[in-house]
Amino acid sequence: MKINYLAVVISLIISSTCLAGDWGDLPNGYTWQESKKARIAIPLPSGWHVKEEDNKGTIGLFLSKEDINAEGSFMTGYTLNYIEQFTEKAKSGPAKYAVRFIMEAQKKGEIVKESWVNEIAEGITGFGLRYRDLAKTPTVLIHYFLIADENEDSLRIIIFEAPESNWDEAWKHGELMLSKGQLWKL
């Protein structure tokens, strides 16, 4: 299934003026999972698990098929790392860091979907890549999508991953989570 990443990013940015809780309808089997710290709401598939943590100013939000709290990790899921005041922490602007991040990620496995860059709006850029991680057993597909916001000096690193053997089924959730996710201003 082909996804229009520019449309996804534009919908995330346009929705950034939403107030918390004003998210709209979802297909059956999904509910909204909000993170006030990361200023985002993501469709959560029924039966999936949620974990949120703040690690030295990086907000981590994990939505996973497996119970990360019980198992300590997951095989299928969505991860968001949200970093505010990025330049102060990374000594680099968000977009410059995102370019290096994607370049390094390309070295980790076999490319499944070539990297792309979309200018969303002035100062806001989306970067993406999908690759096959052969170092993991079973083999995993990893989909990266980064939103570098130079205006707010923030970076969102979004990752969806699943075993390659289950990718088509898992990506139905991943694609919805990416395309319907809502950013908002507080």
N, C-alpha and C positions, 0 to 999 in steps of 0.2 A: 504494500500500500504506500503510495506516494503522499508525503505530507508537505505542505507549503510552509516552510519554516519562517519565511518573512511574515506570513499571515499570523502565525503563532506569536511571534515577537510583537507584532503590531497590536494584537489583541491583548497581550500582557501589558504593553505600555499604555494603550488607550484605557485599559481598565485600572490603571494606576491611580486614577482620581476617585475610584470607588471608595466608599466608606465601608469599614468592617461590617460584615454580615449581609451586604447587598450583592449576592453572587449570582442569582438566577437559578434556573432549574438544571438538574442533572438527569442523565438516564437512570432507569431503575437499577438498583444495585450499587449506587454510589451516594456518599454523603460528603459534605464539605468539611475539610479538616483545616482549621485556621491556625496560624502561628502569628501571634501579635508581635513577637520579637523579630521575626523575619519579614513581617508585613506581607504575608501571602496567604492565600487559601488554595488548597489543592483538592481535586476530587479523590476521595478515598474509596477504593473498592470494598464491598462488604466482606468482612472476615479478615481484612488486612490489619496490620498492627502499626502503632505509632510510637516513635520515640523522639524527643526533642532535648537538645543539650546546648549549653553555652560553654564553649571552650576558648577562654581568653579573648572574648569578643567576636568569635566566629559562631554564628548560630547554625547548628546542624539539625535538620529535620529529616527523619527517616520514615518512610511509609513502605512497609514491606509485607510480603506474603507470609514469610516466616516470622515467628515471634523473636525479634532481636533481643528483647529483655531476657527471655528464657535461654536462647541459644547463643547469644553473644555476637551473632552475625546473621546475614541473610543471603540468599541466592538470588531472589527476585525482588526488585524494589526500586524506589525512587529516593534519591538523596538530594537535598538542597543544602549547600553551604552558603551562607549570607554573611558578607563582610562589609561593615560600614567603616568610614574613615580609613579607606583602603590604603591610600598613599602613605599615611603615617605608619601603618603596620608593615607594608610590603616594600616601602622605599621605591615604589614604581606606580605609575598610573594604572587603573584597572584595565584599559584596553591593551596597553603594552604587555602587561602580565598575561592577559588572556591569549595573546598571540603566542607568547612563549609556552604557555600551558598546552595549547593545541599542538604546537610543534613537537613538544616532548611526548605528548600522548600518541602521536603518530608513530613513534618508535617502539611502542609497547606491544604491538601485535599487527595482524593483517588488517588493512583498511577495508571496511565493508562499504562505507559511504564517505567519499572524499570530503575533506574539510571545506567549510563555507564560511563566508563573512557577509553579514547584512547590516547596512547602516539603517538603524531604526528611525532615529531622529538625530538632530544635532547633538553630539556628545554621547549618544547611546548606540552601542554596537552589539550585535549578536554574533557569536562564533559557535560553530558546531563540528562534530565529527562522530563517526561510529566505527568501532573496530572490534576485531575478534581477539580476545585475550587467550592465547594458547598456553600461557603459564598456569592458568587455573584449570582445575579438574573438578567437574566437567568444564569443557570449553564454554566461555561466557562471551556474550556480545555486550558491549558497553557503548552507550549513546551519551555523549557530552553535549550540553548546550550551556553556554556562558553568556551572561548579559553584563556588559561593562558599561557602567553609567558614570561618565566623567563629570557630569553636572552635579551628581550627589556624592561622588567619590565613593562608589560602592561597586561590589562585584557579587553576582550570584552565579554559583557553579551548580548546575543541575545535571544529575547523572541518573540514567535509567539503565538497569542491568538485569540480565536473566541468562540462564543456561541456553546455549544455542539450540539445544533440542526442544526447548519450550518457547523459543523466542516469538514465533508467530502469535501464539495465544497470549503471552505476556505483553507483547507490544500493543495489543488492543487496549490494555489498561494504560500502558506507558504513553501512547499517543494521546489518549483522552486526557491524562493527567497533565501532559505538556501543553496541549492545545486549549484546555479550559482553565488552567491555573490563573489565578487573579492576584496581581500585585496591588497594593493600596498605600495611600499616604495617611499617616496618622495626624 
